[in-house]
Amino acid sequence: MEPLELARSIAETLEDKKGEDILLLELKDIAPLSDYFVICSGSSDRTIGALMDAVVEETRVKFDRKPRQEGRPDEGWLLADYGSVVVHVFSTPQRDYYRLEDLWSDARVLLHMQ
């Protein structure tokens, strides 16, 4: 399985589950920590949790992969680390605060679903 295939599948899962402002960034040539970031917003704590649950379940079923996870929905940021792909699901205020898109502005945008 290619990391890009995993990242695109995650983005599609987030879109199917009504994630907002989904962004797929390629970090291959600029960051040693990961090849791709998938960033998404959710409208509530419950939505943030449901989005991440859907990603974890879908990747387990499709790719037999289990991520390292961090965060809590009530904190407004959940992270799933698949090694070459890192998924960030934010509340809108937390996404505005951390501004990962600005931090990684040199990254190539492969997909942006609004």
Phi and psi restraints in degrees (range 20) as a CNS / XPLOR table:
assign (resid 1 and name C) (resid 2 and name N)
       (resid 2 and name CA) (resid 2 and name C) 1.0 -81.7 20.0 2
assign (resid 2 and name N) (resid 2 and name CA)
       (resid 2 and name C) (resid 3 and name N) 1.0 142.0 20.0 2
assign (resid 2 and name C) (resid 3 and name N)
       (resid 3 and name CA) (resid 3 and name C) 1.0 -56.7 20.0 2
assign (resid 3 and name N) (resid 3 and name CA)
       (resid 3 and name C) (resid 4 and name N) 1.0 -36.9 20.0 2
assign (resid 3 and name C) (resid 4 and name N)
       (resid 4 and name CA) (resid 4 and name C) 1.0 -64.7 20.0 2
assign (resid 4 and name N) (resid 4 and name CA)
       (resid 4 and name C) (resid 5 and name N) 1.0 -37.3 20.0 2
assign (resid 4 and name C) (resid 5 and name N)
       (resid 5 and name CA) (resid 5 and name C) 1.0 -62.3 20.0 2
assign (resid 5 and name N) (resid 5 and name CA)
       (resid 5 and name C) (resid 6 and name N) 1.0 -43.3 20.0 2
assign (resid 5 and name C) (resid 6 and name N)
       (resid 6 and name CA) (resid 6 and name C) 1.0 -62.2 20.0 2
assign (resid 6 and name N) (resid 6 and name CA)
       (resid 6 and name C) (resid 7 and name N) 1.0 -46.9 20.0 2
assign (resid 6 and name C) (resid 7 and name N)
       (resid 7 and name CA) (resid 7 and name C) 1.0 -61.8 20.0 2
assign (resid 7 and name N) (resid 7 and name CA)
       (resid 7 and name C) (resid 8 and name N) 1.0 -44.0 20.0 2
assign (resid 7 and name C) (resid 8 and name N)
       (resid 8 and name CA) (resid 8 and name C) 1.0 -66.0 20.0 2
assign (resid 8 and name N) (resid 8 and name CA)
       (resid 8 and name C) (resid 9 and name N) 1.0 -39.1 20.0 2
assign (resid 8 and name C) (resid 9 and name N)
       (resid 9 and name CA) (resid 9 and name C) 1.0 -63.2 20.0 2
assign (resid 9 and name N) (resid 9 and name CA)
       (resid 9 and name C) (resid 10 and name N) 1.0 -40.6 20.0 2
assign (resid 9 and name C) (resid 10 and name N)
       (resid 10 and name CA) (resid 10 and name C) 1.0 -63.4 20.0 2
assign (resid 10 and name N) (resid 10 and name CA)
       (resid 10 and name C) (resid 11 and name N) 1.0 -44.9 20.0 2
assign (resid 10 and name C) (resid 11 and name N)
       (resid 11 and name CA) (resid 11 and name C) 1.0 -60.3 20.0 2
assign (resid 11 and name N) (resid 11 and name CA)
       (resid 11 and name C) (resid 12 and name N) 1.0 -41.8 20.0 2
assign (resid 11 and name C) (resid 12 and name N)
       (resid 12 and name CA) (resid 12 and name C) 1.0 -64.6 20.0 2
assign (resid 12 and name N) (resid 12 and name CA)
       (resid 12 and name C) (resid 13 and name N) 1.0 -40.4 20.0 2
assign (resid 12 and name C) (resid 13 and name N)
       (resid 13 and name CA) (resid 13 and name C) 1.0 -61.3 20.0 2
assign (resid 13 and name N) (resid 13 and name CA)
       (resid 13 and name C) (resid 14 and name N) 1.0 -44.9 20.0 2
assign (resid 13 and name C) (resid 14 and name N)
       (resid 14 and name CA) (resid 14 and name C) 1.0 -62.3 20.0 2
assign (resid 14 and name N) (resid 14 and name CA)
       (resid 14 and name C) (resid 15 and name N) 1.0 -40.2 20.0 2
assign (resid 14 and name C) (resid 15 and name N)
       (resid 15 and name CA) (resid 15 and name C) 1.0 -64.9 20.0 2
assign (resid 15 and name N) (resid 15 and name CA)
       (resid 15 and name C) (resid 16 and name N) 1.0 -44.3 20.0 2
assign (resid 15 and name C) (resid 16 and name N)
       (resid 16 and name CA) (resid 16 and name C) 1.0 -59.6 20.0 2
assign (resid 16 and name N) (resid 16 and name CA)
       (resid 16 and name C) (resid 17 and name N) 1.0 -32.5 20.0 2
assign (resid 16 and name C) (resid 17 and name N)
       (resid 17 and name CA) (resid 17 and name C) 1.0 -95.0 20.0 2
assign (resid 17 and name N) (resid 17 and name CA)
       (resid 17 and name C) (resid 18 and name N) 1.0 14.9 20.0 2
assign (resid 17 and name C) (resid 18 and name N)
       (resid 18 and name CA) (resid 18 and name C) 1.0 72.9 20.0 2
assign (resid 18 and name N) (resid 18 and name CA)
       (resid 18 and name C) (resid 19 and name N) 1.0 30.8 20.0 2
assign (resid 18 and name C) (resid 19 and name N)
       (resid 19 and name CA) (resid 19 and name C) 1.0 -64.6 20.0 2
assign (resid 19 and name N) (resid 19 and name CA)
       (resid 19 and name C) (resid 20 and name N) 1.0 155.0 20.0 2
assign (resid 19 and name C) (resid 20 and name N)
       (resid 20 and name CA) (resid 20 and name C) 1.0 -113.8 20.0 2
assign (resid 20 and name N) (resid 20 and name CA)
       (resid 20 and name C) (resid 21 and name N) 1.0 145.9 20.0 2
assign (resid 20 and name C) (resid 21 and name N)
       (resid 21 and name CA) (resid 21 and name C) 1.0 48.5 20.0 2
assign (resid 21 and name N) (resid 21 and name CA)
       (resid 21 and name C) (resid 22 and name N) 1.0 59.4 20.0 2
assign (resid 21 and name C) (resid 22 and name N)
       (resid 22 and name CA) (resid 22 and name C) 1.0 -81.6 20.0 2
assign (resid 22 and name N) (resid 22 and name CA)
       (resid 22 and name C) (resid 23 and name N) 1.0 131.5 20.0 2
assign (resid 22 and name C) (resid 23 and name N)
       (resid 23 and name CA) (resid 23 and name C) 1.0 -131.3 20.0 2
assign (resid 23 and name N) (resid 23 and name CA)
       (resid 23 and name C) (resid 24 and name N) 1.0 131.9 20.0 2
assign (resid 23 and name C) (resid 24 and name N)
       (resid 24 and name CA) (resid 24 and name C) 1.0 -114.9 20.0 2
assign (resid 24 and name N) (resid 24 and name CA)
       (resid 24 and name C) (resid 25 and name N) 1.0 116.0 20.0 2
assign (resid 24 and name C) (resid 25 and name N)
       (resid 25 and name CA) (resid 25 and name C) 1.0 -110.0 20.0 2
assign (resid 25 and name N) (resid 25 and name CA)
       (resid 25 and name C) (resid 26 and name N) 1.0 138.3 20.0 2
assign (resid 25 and name C) (resid 26 and name N)
       (resid 26 and name CA) (resid 26 and name C) 1.0 -98.1 20.0 2
assign (resid 26 and name N) (resid 26 and name CA)
       (resid 26 and name C) (resid 27 and name N) 1.0 120.7 20.0 2
assign (resid 26 and name C) (resid 27 and name N)
       (resid 27 and name CA) (resid 27 and name C) 1.0 -111.6 20.0 2
assign (resid 27 and name N) (resid 27 and name CA)
       (resid 27 and name C) (resid 28 and name N) 1.0 4.8 20.0 2
assign (resid 27 and name C) (resid 28 and name N)
       (resid 28 and name CA) (resid 28 and name C) 1.0 -44.5 20.0 2
assign (resid 28 and name N) (resid 28 and name CA)
       (resid 28 and name C) (resid 29 and name N) 1.0 -50.0 20.0 2
assign (resid 28 and name C) (resid 29 and name N)
       (resid 29 and name CA) (resid 29 and name C) 1.0 -91.2 20.0 2
assign (resid 29 and name N) (resid 29 and name CA)
       (resid 29 and name C) (resid 30 and name N) 1.0 -1.3 20.0 2
assign (resid 29 and name C) (resid 30 and name N)
       (resid 30 and name CA) (resid 30 and name C) 1.0 -123.9 20.0 2
assign (resid 30 and name N) (resid 30 and name CA)
       (resid 30 and name C) (resid 31 and name N) 1.0 -10.0 20.0 2
assign (resid 30 and name C) (resid 31 and name N)
       (resid 31 and name CA) (resid 31 and name C) 1.0 -142.9 20.0 2
assign (resid 31 and name N) (resid 31 and name CA)
       (resid 31 and name C) (resid 32 and name N) 1.0 132.7 20.0 2
assign (resid 31 and name C) (resid 32 and name N)
       (resid 32 and name CA) (resid 32 and name C) 1.0 -79.5 20.0 2
assign (resid 32 and name N) (resid 32 and name CA)
       (resid 32 and name C) (resid 33 and name N) 1.0 -12.3 20.0 2
assign (resid 32 and name C) (resid 33 and name N)
       (resid 33 and name CA) (resid 33 and name C) 1.0 -80.8 20.0 2
assign (resid 33 and name N) (resid 33 and name CA)
       (resid 33 and name C) (resid 34 and name N) 1.0 -28.0 20.0 2
assign (resid 33 and name C) (resid 34 and name N)
       (resid 34 and name CA) (resid 34 and name C) 1.0 -162.9 20.0 2
assign (resid 34 and name N) (resid 34 and name CA)
       (resid 34 and name C) (resid 35 and name N) 1.0 154.8 20.0 2
assign (resid 34 and name C) (resid 35 and name N)
       (resid 35 and name CA) (resid 35 and name C) 1.0 -86.5 20.0 2
assign (resid 35 and name N) (resid 35 and name CA)
       (resid 35 and name C) (resid 36 and name N) 1.0 -33.7 20.0 2
assign (resid 35 and name C) (resid 36 and name N)
       (resid 36 and name CA) (resid 36 and name C) 1.0 -140.6 20.0 2
assign (resid 36 and name N) (resid 36 and name CA)
       (resid 36 and name C) (resid 37 and name N) 1.0 144.0 20.0 2
assign (resid 36 and name C) (resid 37 and name N)
       (resid 37 and name CA) (resid 37 and name C) 1.0 -113.9 20.0 2
assign (resid 37 and name N) (resid 37 and name CA)
       (resid 37 and name C) (resid 38 and name N) 1.0 135.6 20.0 2
assign (resid 37 and name C) (resid 38 and name N)
       (resid 38 and name CA) (resid 38 and name C) 1.0 -113.5 20.0 2
assign (resid 38 and name N) (resid 38 and name CA)
       (resid 38 and name C) (resid 39 and name N) 1.0 121.5 20.0 2
assign (resid 38 and name C) (resid 39 and name N)
       (resid 39 and name CA) (resid 39 and name C) 1.0 -118.7 20.0 2
assign (resid 39 and name N) (resid 39 and name CA)
       (resid 39 and name C) (resid 40 and name N) 1.0 137.6 20.0 2
assign (resid 39 and name C) (resid 40 and name N)
       (resid 40 and name CA) (resid 40 and name C) 1.0 -149.7 20.0 2
assign (resid 40 and name N) (resid 40 and name CA)
       (resid 40 and name C) (resid 41 and name N) 1.0 152.6 20.0 2
assign (resid 40 and name C) (resid 41 and name N)
       (resid 41 and name CA) (resid 41 and name C) 1.0 -113.2 20.0 2
assign (resid 41 and name N) (resid 41 and name CA)
       (resid 41 and name C) (resid 42 and name N) 1.0 150.2 20.0 2
assign (resid 41 and name C) (resid 42 and name N)
       (resid 42 and name CA) (resid 42 and name C) 1.0 -126.9 20.0 2
assign (resid 42 and name N) (resid 42 and name CA)
       (resid 42 and name C) (resid 43 and name N) 1.0 151.4 20.0 2
assign (resid 42 and name C) (resid 43 and name N)
       (resid 43 and name CA) (resid 43 and name C) 1.0 -83.6 20.0 2
assign (resid 43 and name N) (resid 43 and name CA)
       (resid 43 and name C) (resid 44 and name N) 1.0 -12.3 20.0 2
assign (resid 43 and name C) (resid 44 and name N)
       (resid 44 and name CA) (resid 44 and name C) 1.0 -156.0 20.0 2
assign (resid 44 and name N) (resid 44 and name CA)
       (resid 44 and name C) (resid 45 and name N) 1.0 167.8 20.0 2
assign (resid 44 and name C) (resid 45 and name N)
       (resid 45 and name CA) (resid 45 and name C) 1.0 -57.0 20.0 2
assign (resid 45 and name N) (resid 45 and name CA)
       (resid 45 and name C) (resid 46 and name N) 1.0 -44.2 20.0 2
assign (resid 45 and name C) (resid 46 and name N)
       (resid 46 and name CA) (resid 46 and name C) 1.0 -62.5 20.0 2
assign (resid 46 and name N) (resid 46 and name CA)
       (resid 46 and name C) (resid 47 and name N) 1.0 -42.3 20.0 2
assign (resid 46 and name C) (resid 47 and name N)
       (resid 47 and name CA) (resid 47 and name C) 1.0 -65.7 20.0 2
assign (resid 47 and name N) (resid 47 and name CA)
       (resid 47 and name C) (resid 48 and name N) 1.0 -42.7 20.0 2
assign (resid 47 and name C) (resid 48 and name N)
       (resid 48 and name CA) (resid 48 and name C) 1.0 -58.6 20.0 2
assign (resid 48 and name N) (resid 48 and name CA)
       (resid 48 and name C) (resid 49 and name N) 1.0 -47.0 20.0 2
assign (resid 48 and name C) (resid 49 and name N)
       (resid 49 and name CA) (resid 49 and name C) 1.0 -62.4 20.0 2
assign (resid 49 and name N) (resid 49 and name CA)
       (resid 49 and name C) (resid 50 and name N) 1.0 -42.7 20.0 2
assign (resid 49 and name C) (resid 50 and name N)
       (resid 50 and name CA) (resid 50 and name C) 1.0 -66.4 20.0 2
assign (resid 50 and name N) (resid 50 and name CA)
       (resid 50 and name C) (resid 51 and name N) 1.0 -38.6 20.0 2
assign (resid 50 and name C) (resid 51 and name N)
       (resid 51 and name CA) (resid 51 and name C) 1.0 -61.5 20.0 2
assign (resid 51 and name N) (resid 51 and name CA)
       (resid 51 and name C) (resid 52 and name N) 1.0 -47.6 20.0 2
assign (resid 51 and name C) (resid 52 and name N)
       (resid 52 and name CA) (resid 52 and name C) 1.0 -68.3 20.0 2
assign (resid 52 and name N) (resid 52 and name CA)
       (resid 52 and name C) (resid 53 and name N) 1.0 -39.1 20.0 2
assign (resid 52 and name C) (resid 53 and name N)
       (resid 53 and name CA) (resid 53 and name C) 1.0 -58.4 20.0 2
assign (resid 53 and name N) (resid 53 and name CA)
       (resid 53 and name C) (resid 54 and name N) 1.0 -41.3 20.0 2
assign (resid 53 and name C) (resid 54 and name N)
       (resid 54 and name CA) (resid 54 and name C) 1.0 -64.3 20.0 2
assign (resid 54 and name N) (resid 54 and name CA)
       (resid 54 and name C) (resid 55 and name N) 1.0 -41.5 20.0 2
assign (resid 54 and name C) (resid 55 and name N)
       (resid 55 and name CA) (resid 55 and name C) 1.0 -62.7 20.0 2
assign (resid 55 and name N) (resid 55 and name CA)
       (resid 55 and name C) (resid 56 and name N) 1.0 -48.6 20.0 2
assign (resid 55 and name C) (resid 56 and name N)
       (resid 56 and name CA) (resid 56 and name C) 1.0 -61.6 20.0 2
assign (resid 56 and name N) (resid 56 and name CA)
       (resid 56 and name C) (resid 57 and name N) 1.0 -43.5 20.0 2
assign (resid 56 and name C) (resid 57 and name N)
       (resid 57 and name CA) (resid 57 and name C) 1.0 -67.1 20.0 2
assign (resid 57 and name N) (resid 57 and name CA)
       (resid 57 and name C) (resid 58 and name N) 1.0 -44.9 20.0 2
assign (resid 57 and name C) (resid 58 and name N)
       (resid 58 and name CA) (resid 58 and name C) 1.0 -63.6 20.0 2
assign (resid 58 and name N) (resid 58 and name CA)
       (resid 58 and name C) (resid 59 and name N) 1.0 -41.7 20.0 2
assign (resid 58 and name C) (resid 59 and name N)
       (resid 59 and name CA) (resid 59 and name C) 1.0 -71.3 20.0 2
assign (resid 59 and name N) (resid 59 and name CA)
       (resid 59 and name C) (resid 60 and name N) 1.0 -30.2 20.0 2
assign (resid 59 and name C) (resid 60 and name N)
       (resid 60 and name CA) (resid 60 and name C) 1.0 -66.7 20.0 2
assign (resid 60 and name N) (resid 60 and name CA)
       (resid 60 and name C) (resid 61 and name N) 1.0 -46.1 20.0 2
assign (resid 60 and name C) (resid 61 and name N)
       (resid 61 and name CA) (resid 61 and name C) 1.0 -70.4 20.0 2
assign (resid 61 and name N) (resid 61 and name CA)
       (resid 61 and name C) (resid 62 and name N) 1.0 -49.6 20.0 2
assign (resid 61 and name C) (resid 62 and name N)
       (resid 62 and name CA) (resid 62 and name C) 1.0 -76.0 20.0 2
assign (resid 62 and name N) (resid 62 and name CA)
       (resid 62 and name C) (resid 63 and name N) 1.0 -38.5 20.0 2
assign (resid 62 and name C) (resid 63 and name N)
       (resid 63 and name CA) (resid 63 and name C) 1.0 -121.4 20.0 2
assign (resid 63 and name N) (resid 63 and name CA)
       (resid 63 and name C) (resid 64 and name N) 1.0 -1.3 20.0 2
assign (resid 63 and name C) (resid 64 and name N)
       (resid 64 and name CA) (resid 64 and name C) 1.0 53.7 20.0 2
assign (resid 64 and name N) (resid 64 and name CA)
       (resid 64 and name C) (resid 65 and name N) 1.0 44.7 20.0 2
assign (resid 64 and name C) (resid 65 and name N)
       (resid 65 and name CA) (resid 65 and name C) 1.0 -120.4 20.0 2
assign (resid 65 and name N) (resid 65 and name CA)
       (resid 65 and name C) (resid 66 and name N) 1.0 141.1 20.0 2
assign (resid 65 and name C) (resid 66 and name N)
       (resid 66 and name CA) (resid 66 and name C) 1.0 -126.2 20.0 2
assign (resid 66 and name N) (resid 66 and name CA)
       (resid 66 and name C) (resid 67 and name N) 1.0 127.7 20.0 2
assign (resid 66 and name C) (resid 67 and name N)
       (resid 67 and name CA) (resid 67 and name C) 1.0 -88.5 20.0 2
assign (resid 67 and name N) (resid 67 and name CA)
       (resid 67 and name C) (resid 68 and name N) 1.0 164.4 20.0 2
assign (resid 67 and name C) (resid 68 and name N)
       (resid 68 and name CA) (resid 68 and name C) 1.0 -84.0 20.0 2
assign (resid 68 and name N) (resid 68 and name CA)
       (resid 68 and name C) (resid 69 and name N) 1.0 129.9 20.0 2
assign (resid 68 and name C) (resid 69 and name N)
       (resid 69 and name CA) (resid 69 and name C) 1.0 -117.3 20.0 2
assign (resid 69 and name N) (resid 69 and name CA)
       (resid 69 and name C) (resid 70 and name N) 1.0 148.3 20.0 2
assign (resid 69 and name C) (resid 70 and name N)
       (resid 70 and name CA) (resid 70 and name C) 1.0 -141.3 20.0 2
assign (resid 70 and name N) (resid 70 and name CA)
       (resid 70 and name C) (resid 71 and name N) 1.0 159.4 20.0 2
assign (resid 70 and name C) (resid 71 and name N)
       (resid 71 and name CA) (resid 71 and name C) 1.0 91.8 20.0 2
assign (resid 71 and name N) (resid 71 and name CA)
       (resid 71 and name C) (resid 72 and name N) 1.0 172.2 20.0 2
assign (resid 71 and name C) (resid 72 and name N)
       (resid 72 and name CA) (resid 72 and name C) 1.0 -138.9 20.0 2
assign (resid 72 and name N) (resid 72 and name CA)
       (resid 72 and name C) (resid 73 and name N) 1.0 146.3 20.0 2
assign (resid 72 and name C) (resid 73 and name N)
       (resid 73 and name CA) (resid 73 and name C) 1.0 -55.6 20.0 2
assign (resid 73 and name N) (resid 73 and name CA)
       (resid 73 and name C) (resid 74 and name N) 1.0 -38.9 20.0 2
assign (resid 73 and name C) (resid 74 and name N)
       (resid 74 and name CA) (resid 74 and name C) 1.0 -70.8 20.0 2
assign (resid 74 and name N) (resid 74 and name CA)
       (resid 74 and name C) (resid 75 and name N) 1.0 -11.0 20.0 2
assign (resid 74 and name C) (resid 75 and name N)
       (resid 75 and name CA) (resid 75 and name C) 1.0 -88.6 20.0 2
assign (resid 75 and name N) (resid 75 and name CA)
       (resid 75 and name C) (resid 76 and name N) 1.0 -11.3 20.0 2
assign (resid 75 and name C) (resid 76 and name N)
       (resid 76 and name CA) (resid 76 and name C) 1.0 82.7 20.0 2
assign (resid 76 and name N) (resid 76 and name CA)
       (resid 76 and name C) (resid 77 and name N) 1.0 13.5 20.0 2
assign (resid 76 and name C) (resid 77 and name N)
       (resid 77 and name CA) (resid 77 and name C) 1.0 -155.8 20.0 2
assign (resid 77 and name N) (resid 77 and name CA)
       (resid 77 and name C) (resid 78 and name N) 1.0 121.4 20.0 2
assign (resid 77 and name C) (resid 78 and name N)
       (resid 78 and name CA) (resid 78 and name C) 1.0 -117.8 20.0 2
assign (resid 78 and name N) (resid 78 and name CA)
       (resid 78 and name C) (resid 79 and name N) 1.0 143.3 20.0 2
assign (resid 78 and name C) (resid 79 and name N)
       (resid 79 and name CA) (resid 79 and name C) 1.0 -130.4 20.0 2
assign (resid 79 and name N) (resid 79 and name CA)
       (resid 79 and name C) (resid 80 and name N) 1.0 136.8 20.0 2
assign (resid 79 and name C) (resid 80 and name N)
       (resid 80 and name CA) (resid 80 and name C) 1.0 -125.7 20.0 2
assign (resid 80 and name N) (resid 80 and name CA)
       (resid 80 and name C) (resid 81 and name N) 1.0 121.4 20.0 2
assign (resid 80 and name C) (resid 81 and name N)
       (resid 81 and name CA) (resid 81 and name C) 1.0 -107.7 20.0 2
assign (resid 81 and name N) (resid 81 and name CA)
       (resid 81 and name C) (resid 82 and name N) 1.0 113.8 20.0 2
assign (resid 81 and name C) (resid 82 and name N)
       (resid 82 and name CA) (resid 82 and name C) 1.0 -103.3 20.0 2
assign (resid 82 and name N) (resid 82 and name CA)
       (resid 82 and name C) (resid 83 and name N) 1.0 16.1 20.0 2
assign (resid 82 and name C) (resid 83 and name N)
       (resid 83 and name CA) (resid 83 and name C) 1.0 86.2 20.0 2
assign (resid 83 and name N) (resid 83 and name CA)
       (resid 83 and name C) (resid 84 and name N) 1.0 -85.5 20.0 2
assign (resid 83 and name C) (resid 84 and name N)
       (resid 84 and name CA) (resid 84 and name C) 1.0 -78.3 20.0 2
assign (resid 84 and name N) (resid 84 and name CA)
       (resid 84 and name C) (resid 85 and name N) 1.0 -13.8 20.0 2
assign (resid 84 and name C) (resid 85 and name N)
       (resid 85 and name CA) (resid 85 and name C) 1.0 -131.0 20.0 2
assign (resid 85 and name N) (resid 85 and name CA)
       (resid 85 and name C) (resid 86 and name N) 1.0 129.0 20.0 2
assign (resid 85 and name C) (resid 86 and name N)
       (resid 86 and name CA) (resid 86 and name C) 1.0 -120.3 20.0 2
assign (resid 86 and name N) (resid 86 and name CA)
       (resid 86 and name C) (resid 87 and name N) 1.0 130.5 20.0 2
assign (resid 86 and name C) (resid 87 and name N)
       (resid 87 and name CA) (resid 87 and name C) 1.0 -108.1 20.0 2
assign (resid 87 and name N) (resid 87 and name CA)
       (resid 87 and name C) (resid 88 and name N) 1.0 129.4 20.0 2
assign (resid 87 and name C) (resid 88 and name N)
       (resid 88 and name CA) (resid 88 and name C) 1.0 -119.1 20.0 2
assign (resid 88 and name N) (resid 88 and name CA)
       (resid 88 and name C) (resid 89 and name N) 1.0 122.2 20.0 2
assign (resid 88 and name C) (resid 89 and name N)
       (resid 89 and name CA) (resid 89 and name C) 1.0 -117.5 20.0 2
assign (resid 89 and name N) (resid 89 and name CA)
       (resid 89 and name C) (resid 90 and name N) 1.0 117.7 20.0 2
assign (resid 89 and name C) (resid 90 and name N)
       (resid 90 and name CA) (resid 90 and name C) 1.0 -115.4 20.0 2
assign (resid 90 and name N) (resid 90 and name CA)
       (resid 90 and name C) (resid 91 and name N) 1.0 155.9 20.0 2
assign (resid 90 and name C) (resid 91 and name N)
       (resid 91 and name CA) (resid 91 and name C) 1.0 -75.4 20.0 2
assign (resid 91 and name N) (resid 91 and name CA)
       (resid 91 and name C) (resid 92 and name N) 1.0 158.8 20.0 2
assign (resid 91 and name C) (resid 92 and name N)
       (resid 92 and name CA) (resid 92 and name C) 1.0 -60.3 20.0 2
assign (resid 92 and name N) (resid 92 and name CA)
       (resid 92 and name C) (resid 93 and name N) 1.0 -44.8 20.0 2
assign (resid 92 and name C) (resid 93 and name N)
       (resid 93 and name CA) (resid 93 and name C) 1.0 -62.2 20.0 2
assign (resid 93 and name N) (resid 93 and name CA)
       (resid 93 and name C) (resid 94 and name N) 1.0 -39.8 20.0 2
assign (resid 93 and name C) (resid 94 and name N)
       (resid 94 and name CA) (resid 94 and name C) 1.0 -68.0 20.0 2
assign (resid 94 and name N) (resid 94 and name CA)
       (resid 94 and name C) (resid 95 and name N) 1.0 -39.1 20.0 2
assign (resid 94 and name C) (resid 95 and name N)
       (resid 95 and name CA) (resid 95 and name C) 1.0 -63.9 20.0 2
assign (resid 95 and name N) (resid 95 and name CA)
       (resid 95 and name C) (resid 96 and name N) 1.0 -41.6 20.0 2
assign (resid 95 and name C) (resid 96 and name N)
       (resid 96 and name CA) (resid 96 and name C) 1.0 -63.7 20.0 2
assign (resid 96 and name N) (resid 96 and name CA)
       (resid 96 and name C) (resid 97 and name N) 1.0 -35.5 20.0 2
assign (resid 96 and name C) (resid 97 and name N)
       (resid 97 and name CA) (resid 97 and name C) 1.0 -70.4 20.0 2
assign (resid 97 and name N) (resid 97 and name CA)
       (resid 97 and name C) (resid 98 and name N) 1.0 -49.0 20.0 2
assign (resid 97 and name C) (resid 98 and name N)
       (resid 98 and name CA) (resid 98 and name C) 1.0 -80.1 20.0 2
assign (resid 98 and name N) (resid 98 and name CA)
       (resid 98 and name C) (resid 99 and name N) 1.0 -29.2 20.0 2
assign (resid 98 and name C) (resid 99 and name N)
       (resid 99 and name CA) (resid 99 and name C) 1.0 45.9 20.0 2
assign (resid 99 and name N) (resid 99 and name CA)
       (resid 99 and name C) (resid 100 and name N) 1.0 54.3 20.0 2
assign (resid 99 and name C) (resid 100 and name N)
       (resid 100 and name CA) (resid 100 and name C) 1.0 -59.6 20.0 2
assign (resid 100 and name N) (resid 100 and name CA)
       (resid 100 and name C) (resid 101 and name N) 1.0 -33.3 20.0 2
assign (resid 100 and name C) (resid 101 and name N)
       (resid 101 and name CA) (resid 101 and name C) 1.0 -60.1 20.0 2
assign (resid 101 and name N) (resid 101 and name CA)
       (resid 101 and name C) (resid 102 and name N) 1.0 -37.2 20.0 2
assign (resid 101 and name C) (resid 102 and name N)
       (resid 102 and name CA) (resid 102 and name C) 1.0 -75.8 20.0 2
assign (resid 102 and name N) (resid 102 and name CA)
       (resid 102 and name C) (resid 103 and name N) 1.0 -40.8 20.0 2
assign (resid 102 and name C) (resid 103 and name N)
       (resid 103 and name CA) (resid 103 and name C) 1.0 -59.9 20.0 2
assign (resid 103 and name N) (resid 103 and name CA)
       (resid 103 and name C) (resid 104 and name N) 1.0 -39.8 20.0 2
assign (resid 103 and name C) (resid 104 and name N)
       (resid 104 and name CA) (resid 104 and name C) 1.0 -106.8 20.0 2
assign (resid 104 and name N) (resid 104 and name CA)
       (resid 104 and name C) (resid 105 and name N) 1.0 42.8 20.0 2
assign (resid 104 and name C) (resid 105 and name N)
       (resid 105 and name CA) (resid 105 and name C) 1.0 -65.1 20.0 2
assign (resid 105 and name N) (resid 105 and name CA)
       (resid 105 and name C) (resid 106 and name N) 1.0 -18.3 20.0 2
assign (resid 105 and name C) (resid 106 and name N)
       (resid 106 and name CA) (resid 106 and name C) 1.0 -80.2 20.0 2
assign (resid 106 and name N) (resid 106 and name CA)
       (resid 106 and name C) (resid 107 and name N) 1.0 -10.5 20.0 2
assign (resid 106 and name C) (resid 107 and name N)
       (resid 107 and name CA) (resid 107 and name C) 1.0 -69.7 20.0 2
assign (resid 107 and name N) (resid 107 and name CA)
       (resid 107 and name C) (resid 108 and name N) 1.0 150.0 20.0 2
assign (resid 107 and name C) (resid 108 and name N)
       (resid 108 and name CA) (resid 108 and name C) 1.0 -83.5 20.0 2
assign (resid 108 and name N) (resid 108 and name CA)
       (resid 108 and name C) (resid 109 and name N) 1.0 127.2 20.0 2
assign (resid 108 and name C) (resid 109 and name N)
       (resid 109 and name CA) (resid 109 and name C) 1.0 -82.6 20.0 2
assign (resid 109 and name N) (resid 109 and name CA)
       (resid 109 and name C) (resid 110 and name N) 1.0 115.3 20.0 2
assign (resid 109 and name C) (resid 110 and name N)
       (resid 110 and name CA) (resid 110 and name C) 1.0 -92.8 20.0 2
assign (resid 110 and name N) (resid 110 and name CA)
       (resid 110 and name C) (resid 111 and name N) 1.0 -26.3 20.0 2
assign (resid 110 and name C) (resid 111 and name N)
       (resid 111 and name CA) (resid 111 and name C) 1.0 -157.6 20.0 2
assign (resid 111 and name N) (resid 111 and name CA)
       (resid 111 and name C) (resid 112 and name N) 1.0 135.9 20.0 2
assign (resid 111 and name C) (resid 112 and name N)
       (resid 112 and name CA) (resid 112 and name C) 1.0 -141.2 20.0 2
assign (resid 112 and name N) (resid 112 and name CA)
       (resid 112 and name C) (resid 113 and name N) 1.0 110.8 20.0 2
assign (resid 112 and name C) (resid 113 and name N)
       (resid 113 and name CA) (resid 113 and name C) 1.0 -111.9 20.0 2
assign (resid 113 and name N) (resid 113 and name CA)
       (resid 113 and name C) (resid 114 and name N) 1.0 118.8 20.0 2
